[in-house]
């Protein structure tokens, strides 16, 4: 289903429009006061997701950033450090929330694809002793955004998390696009997150709902996270109207395979034209990375030419263009991108 204005928007999978089924579910949702635990649609969604992921409990949040912040703050104490890759969302794209909200800092692993080996995690904590900050949490991101939606290998996540647990760390997965990782890997939902104490995912990214994310974990952890959610202003009252759309998106999760196919087709086409700019083999989910260093002209020119043709994309960092496929772009839109690429002289 394309956008009604004829624009093909590849900037992010957060730009999707709610479907007719989502709108109908929102209009007819049974609601109550979620702060009192009385919204039946939210309660049903939280129970369903906790069961799917093999965890005890869940809490619905307005955003993925809030879900991550609740996890980081609940697992740690002020002054702690969090181990993650250098390009992790929790470190770079949450407006300094970890430090501002909870007094946390980060100890990073220089990974290009979101993976951390046991040796790298061990090196990151080596030398910590009296006078150094305590390391309290190991945080993964799956899929890993900056590297182009790469999937962290299940065995890598399992081994790294087991090592983290062995030295007293809690483990969290920022799974904003977790269902893309599940579809791409073929690993069962509960299995892919089993190594972690907590995991969050967004309904408003790969799944295509208009609003909402969720955090799952042990019952006592979620109880504390729910308290912190209220402190951060996350009590949403009759938010079952949002959870209803999220439930539709979750029910339709198998359609993510189409997004992956469209991303692969786009990557293959661009790599044929600009083999130094695009690594098609690296595209396994719904993102395509185009590097300016491999293009015959500046990235801004390609972006401007696409915009003129009704196609939107953007640089996520200077010199790196990201295309993200989702429910509102299709194979015809992929061909629109390739046609613009062919027309640029």
C-alpha positions in Angstrom: 0.0 0.0 0.0 1.7 3.2 -1.2 1.3 6.6 0.4 -1.8 8.4 -0.8 0.2 11.5 -1.9 2.3 9.4 -4.3 5.5 10.0 -2.4 7.7 7.0 -1.8 9.3 7.6 1.6 12.4 5.5 2.3 13.7 7.7 5.2 12.5 5.3 7.9 10.0 2.6 8.7 8.6 5.0 11.3 6.8 7.0 8.5 4.1 4.4 7.8 0.4 5.2 7.9 -2.0 3.1 9.9 -4.0 0.6 7.8 -7.8 0.4 7.6 -7.6 -2.6 9.9 -5.6 -0.6 12.5 -8.0 2.4 12.3 -11.0 0.1 12.8 -9.3 -1.6 15.8 -8.5 1.8 17.3 -12.1 3.0 16.8 -13.6 -0.1 18.5 -11.0 -0.7 21.2 -12.2 -1.4 24.7 -10.3 0.9 27.0 -9.8 1.8 30.7 -7.3 3.6 32.8 -3.9 2.0 32.2 -2.3 3.8 35.2 -4.7 1.8 37.3 -4.0 -1.3 35.3 -7.6 -1.3 34.0 -7.1 -1.0 30.2 -8.1 -4.4 28.9 -6.6 -3.9 25.4 -3.2 -2.9 26.8 -3.4 -5.7 29.4 -4.1 -8.2 26.6 -1.2 -6.9 24.5 1.3 -7.0 27.4 0.2 -10.6 28.2 0.5 -11.7 24.6 3.9 -10.2 24.0 5.3 -11.6 27.3 4.2 -15.0 26.2 5.6 -14.7 22.7 9.0 -13.8 24.1 9.0 -16.3 26.9 9.2 -13.6 29.7 7.1 -13.1 32.8 5.7 -9.7 32.3 5.6 -6.6 30.0 4.8 -2.9 30.0 3.5 -0.8 27.1 5.3 2.5 26.5 4.8 5.4 24.1 8.2 5.1 22.5 11.2 2.8 22.0 13.5 5.3 23.7 11.3 5.3 26.8 11.4 1.5 26.8 15.1 1.4 26.6 15.5 4.1 29.2 13.3 2.1 31.6 15.5 -0.9 31.1 18.7 0.9 31.6 17.5 2.8 34.7 15.9 -0.3 36.3 18.9 -2.6 35.8 21.5 -0.2 37.1 22.4 2.4 39.8 23.6 6.0 39.3 27.3 6.0 38.4 27.2 2.7 36.6 28.5 2.1 33.1 26.7 0.2 30.3 28.7 -1.9 27.8 27.5 -1.6 24.2 28.9 -1.1 20.7 30.1 2.4 19.8 27.2 3.0 17.5 24.4 1.7 19.8 21.1 3.6 19.8 21.0 3.7 23.6 24.3 5.6 23.6 24.0 7.9 20.5 20.3 8.4 19.7 18.4 8.9 22.9 19.3 12.5 23.6 21.7 11.7 26.5 18.8 10.2 28.4 20.9 7.5 30.2 23.1 10.1 31.8 20.5 12.8 32.3 17.8 10.5 33.7 19.9 7.9 35.6 23.5 9.1 35.9 24.8 6.4 33.6 27.9 6.3 31.3 28.9 3.9 28.5 31.9 1.7 28.0 32.0 0.8 24.3 33.2 -2.0 22.0 34.3 -0.8 18.5 32.1 -3.2 16.5 31.1 -2.4 12.9 28.0 -4.7 12.9 26.5 -4.7 16.3 28.2 -7.8 17.5 30.4 -8.2 20.7 32.5 -11.3 21.2 33.3 -12.7 24.7 36.9 -11.5 24.3 35.7 -7.9 23.4 33.3 -7.8 26.4 36.0 -9.2 28.6 38.4 -6.5 27.4 35.8 -3.8 28.0 35.5 -4.7 31.7 39.2 -5.5 32.3 40.9 -3.2 34.7 37.8 -2.1 36.5 38.6 -1.9 40.2 38.3 0.4 43.2 37.9 3.9 41.9 36.5 3.0 38.5 32.8 3.1 37.7 30.9 -0.2 38.2 29.8 -1.9 35.0 26.2 -2.8 35.6 24.6 -3.8 32.2 25.4 -5.3 28.9 23.2 -3.9 26.1 22.8 -5.4 22.6 20.9 -3.9 19.6 19.2 -6.4 17.3 18.8 -5.5 14.5 21.7 -3.0 14.5 20.6 0.2 12.9 23.8 2.0 11.9 25.4 -1.0 10.2 22.3 -1.3 8.0 19.9 -3.5 9.9 22.3 -6.4 10.5 21.2 -9.3 12.6 23.3 -10.2 15.6 24.1 -13.9 15.4 22.2 -15.8 18.0 25.2 -17.8 19.1 27.2 -14.6 19.5 24.5 -13.0 21.6 24.1 -16.2 23.6 27.8 -16.5 24.4 28.3 -12.8 25.2 25.3 -12.7 27.4 26.4 -15.8 29.3 29.7 -14.3 29.9 28.1 -11.1 31.1 25.9 -13.0 33.5 28.9 -14.9 34.8 30.5 -11.6 35.9 27.3 -10.2 37.4 26.0 -8.1 34.6 22.4 -7.8 33.6 21.6 -8.1 29.9 19.2 -6.0 27.8 18.3 -6.2 24.1 17.3 -3.0 22.3 15.1 -4.9 19.8 13.5 -1.8 18.2 13.4 -3.9 15.0 13.4 -7.3 16.8 10.8 -8.8 14.4 13.0 -8.0 11.4 15.7 -10.0 13.2 13.3 -12.9 13.9 12.1 -13.1 10.3 15.5 -12.8 8.8 17.2 -15.4 11.1 14.3 -17.9 11.3 15.0 -18.2 15.0 11.9 -18.5 17.3 11.0 -15.3 19.2 11.5 -16.7 22.7 14.8 -18.3 21.6 16.3 -15.2 20.1 15.8 -13.2 23.3 16.3 -16.1 25.8 19.9 -14.9 26.7 18.6 -11.5 27.9 17.0 -10.4 31.2 15.0 -7.8 29.3 14.1 -6.9 25.8 12.1 -4.1 24.1 10.7 -3.7 20.6 8.8 -1.0 18.7 5.4 -1.6 17.2 6.0 1.7 15.2 9.1 0.5 13.2 9.2 -2.7 11.2 5.8 -3.8 12.4 4.2 -0.6 11.0 1.9 0.5 13.8 1.4 4.3 14.4 2.6 4.5 18.0 4.1 2.3 20.8 6.7 0.1 22.1 7.0 -2.6 24.8 9.4 -3.7 27.4 9.4 -7.3 28.7 11.3 -9.1 31.5 10.9 -10.6 35.0 7.8 -9.6 36.9 9.6 -7.7 39.6 11.7 -5.9 37.0 8.6 -4.8 35.1 6.9 -3.7 38.3 9.8 -1.3 39.0 10.0 -0.2 35.3 6.3 0.6 35.5 6.9 2.9 38.5 9.7 4.6 36.6 7.5 5.0 33.5 5.1 7.0 35.6 7.9 9.2 36.9 9.0 9.9 33.3 5.4 10.8 32.3 4.6 7.6 30.6 1.3 6.9 32.2 -1.1 7.1 29.2 -4.6 6.4 30.7 -7.0 5.1 28.0 -4.1 4.1 25.6 -5.9 1.0 24.5 -6.7 2.9 21.3 -2.9 2.7 20.6 -2.5 -0.8 21.8 -5.3 -1.9 19.5 -3.3 -0.8 16.4 -0.2 -2.4 17.8 -2.0 -5.7 18.2 -3.0 -5.6 14.5 0.6 -4.9 13.5 1.8 -7.8 15.6 -0.7 -10.1 14.0 0.5 -9.1 10.6 4.2 -9.5 11.4 4.7 -12.2 8.7 4.4 -9.4 6.1 7.9 -8.2 7.1 9.3 -10.8 4.6 8.1 -8.5 1.8 10.1 -5.5 3.2 13.2 -7.7 3.3 12.6 -8.8 -0.3 12.2 -5.2 -1.5 15.3 -4.1 0.4 17.3 -6.9 -1.2 16.0 -5.9 -4.7 16.9 -2.3 -4.1 20.4 -3.2 -2.8 21.0 -5.5 -5.8 20.0 -2.9 -8.3 22.0 -0.1 -6.7 25.1 -2.4 -6.3 24.9 -3.2 -10.1 25.1 0.5 -10.8 27.5 1.5 -8.0 29.4 -1.6 -6.8 31.7 0.5 -4.6 28.8 2.2 -2.8 26.5 -0.7 -1.9 27.2 -4.1 -0.4 24.1 -6.1 -1.4 25.3 -9.2 0.3 25.1 -7.4 3.7 21.4 -6.6 3.3 19.4 -9.1 5.3 16.5 -7.1 6.7 14.8 -3.8 5.6 17.7 -1.4 5.3 20.1 -0.5 2.4 23.2 1.6 3.1 24.7 3.7 0.2 28.2 5.2 0.9 29.1 8.4 -0.8 32.7 7.3 -1.2 31.5 4.8 -3.8 29.3 7.2 -5.8 30.5 9.3 -8.8 28.8 12.4 -7.3 27.9 13.8 -3.8 25.3 12.0 -1.8 23.3 15.2 -1.6 22.8 15.2 -5.4 21.3 11.7 -5.3 19.0 12.7 -2.5 17.9 15.9 -4.3 17.3 14.0 -7.6 15.2 11.4 -5.8 13.2 14.2 -4.0 12.4 15.8 -7.3 11.0 12.4 -8.5 8.9 12.0 -5.4 11.2 9.7 -3.5 12.5 10.6 0.0 15.6 9.3 1.7 18.3 10.9 3.8 21.8 10.6 5.2 21.9 9.0 8.7 25.5 10.3 9.2 27.5 12.4 6.7 28.3 10.5 3.6 26.0 7.6 4.4 22.5 7.4 2.8 20.0 4.9 4.3 17.0 3.5 2.5 14.4 1.7 4.8 11.6 -0.5 3.3 8.3 -0.8 5.0 4.6 -1.5 4.4 4.1 1.7 2.5 6.7 1.2 -0.2 6.7 -1.6 -2.7 8.5 -3.1 -5.8 7.3 -0.2 -8.0 8.9 2.3 -5.6 12.2 0.3 -5.7 12.1 0.7 -9.5 11.5 4.4 -9.1 14.8 4.7 -7.1 16.7 2.7 -9.7 15.2 4.8 -12.6 16.5 8.0 -10.9 19.9 6.4 -10.4 20.0 5.6 -14.1 18.9 9.1 -15.1 21.7 10.9 -13.2 24.6 11.7 -15.6 
